[in-house]
Amino acid sequence: MTGGASGIGAAIVARLLAEGYEVDSLDIVNGFDVSDPAAWEAVGPVDLACLNAGVITGEADLELLTVGQYRRALGVNVDGVVLGARRLAHVLEPGSVIVATASLAGLVGVPDDPIYALTKHAVVGFVRSVAPQFAERGIRIQAICPGWADTPLTDDAFKGELTARGFRLLRAEDIAEAVLVAARSEGTGEAWIVQPGREPINYAFKGVPGPR
């Protein structure tokens, strides 16, 4: 479990512990940098791997976006999933499951934070694209796509703005429950939408028209 020290990650840890899992939380606060390839070399096999670490830039205006903000978002949100999945491809046993935390921002546009949307679109596309090769190893990989949640990732001002615009914020516990739903699905390469007041929904990708 990456990013397990707070917010959504802490809720996932609590939910997994309640289910009887032994949980190892890998978080920057205890020295694990998901964007560092060397850090992943110590990770061994598990039954369920949750690639959850994520950050926002908090910047809507590309003119004001710093290179540091951009690189950090890519490092945590994209590298943290790709490097984690690469390591897990080496060590997981058949029957294991990987669940990556993407976002509704991976399925729709997010003018409030375009770089966050870019990274989460990358996660959704990556999960769908590597699912067949993981399936050959007997491993499933899933994505969950929650809407905005009431967590430390979003500050109070932004939460207030979202509420004023009619958005209902998810509880972190709702997202943790969706992790189990996605993990227990018989499918792979799926994107599970998590919205307030709804059961998790397997998103139906409609595909694109073929050539004439």
ZIFEN-V325903 format. One record per residue. N is the residue number from 1. RES is the residue in one letter. SS is DSSP state (hx for helix, st for strand, lp for the rest). Layout:
BEGIN
n,res,ss
N,RES,SS
N,RES,SS
END
This chain:
BEGIN
n,res,ss
1,M,lp
2,T,st
3,G,lp
4,G,lp
5,A,lp
6,S,lp
7,G,hx
8,I,hx
9,G,hx
10,A,hx
11,A,hx
12,I,hx
13,V,hx
14,A,hx
15,R,hx
16,L,hx
17,L,hx
18,A,hx
19,E,lp
20,G,lp
21,Y,lp
22,E,lp
23,V,lp
24,D,lp
25,S,lp
26,L,st
27,D,lp
28,I,hx
29,V,hx
30,N,hx
31,G,lp
32,F,lp
33,D,lp
34,V,lp
35,S,lp
36,D,lp
37,P,hx
38,A,hx
39,A,hx
40,W,hx
41,E,hx
42,A,hx
43,V,lp
44,G,lp
45,P,lp
46,V,lp
47,D,lp
48,L,st
49,A,st
50,C,st
51,L,st
52,N,lp
53,A,lp
54,G,lp
55,V,lp
56,I,lp
57,T,lp
58,G,lp
59,E,lp
60,A,lp
61,D,lp
62,L,lp
63,E,lp
64,L,lp
65,L,lp
66,T,lp
67,V,hx
68,G,hx
69,Q,hx
70,Y,hx
71,R,hx
72,R,hx
73,A,hx
74,L,hx
75,G,hx
76,V,hx
77,N,hx
78,V,hx
79,D,hx
80,G,hx
81,V,hx
82,V,hx
83,L,hx
84,G,hx
85,A,hx
86,R,hx
87,R,hx
88,L,hx
89,A,hx
90,H,hx
91,V,hx
92,L,lp
93,E,lp
94,P,lp
95,G,lp
96,S,lp
97,V,st
98,I,st
99,V,st
100,A,st
101,T,st
102,A,lp
103,S,lp
104,L,hx
105,A,hx
106,G,hx
107,L,lp
108,V,lp
109,G,lp
110,V,lp
111,P,lp
112,D,lp
113,D,lp
114,P,hx
115,I,hx
116,Y,hx
117,A,hx
118,L,hx
119,T,hx
120,K,hx
121,H,hx
122,A,hx
123,V,hx
124,V,hx
125,G,hx
126,F,hx
127,V,hx
128,R,hx
129,S,hx
130,V,hx
131,A,hx
132,P,hx
133,Q,hx
134,F,hx
135,A,hx
136,E,hx
137,R,lp
138,G,lp
139,I,lp
140,R,st
141,I,st
142,Q,st
143,A,st
144,I,st
145,C,st
146,P,st
147,G,lp
148,W,lp
149,A,st
150,D,lp
151,T,lp
152,P,lp
153,L,lp
154,T,lp
155,D,lp
156,D,hx
157,A,hx
158,F,hx
159,K,hx
160,G,hx
161,E,hx
162,L,hx
163,T,hx
164,A,hx
165,R,lp
166,G,lp
167,F,lp
168,R,lp
169,L,lp
170,L,st
171,R,lp
172,A,hx
173,E,hx
174,D,hx
175,I,hx
176,A,hx
177,E,hx
178,A,hx
179,V,hx
180,L,hx
181,V,hx
182,A,hx
183,A,hx
184,R,hx
185,S,lp
186,E,lp
187,G,lp
188,T,lp
189,G,lp
190,E,lp
191,A,st
192,W,st
193,I,st
194,V,st
195,Q,lp
196,P,lp
197,G,lp
198,R,lp
199,E,lp
200,P,lp
201,I,st
202,N,st
203,Y,lp
204,A,lp
205,F,lp
206,K,lp
207,G,lp
208,V,lp
209,P,lp
210,G,lp
211,P,lp
212,R,lp
END
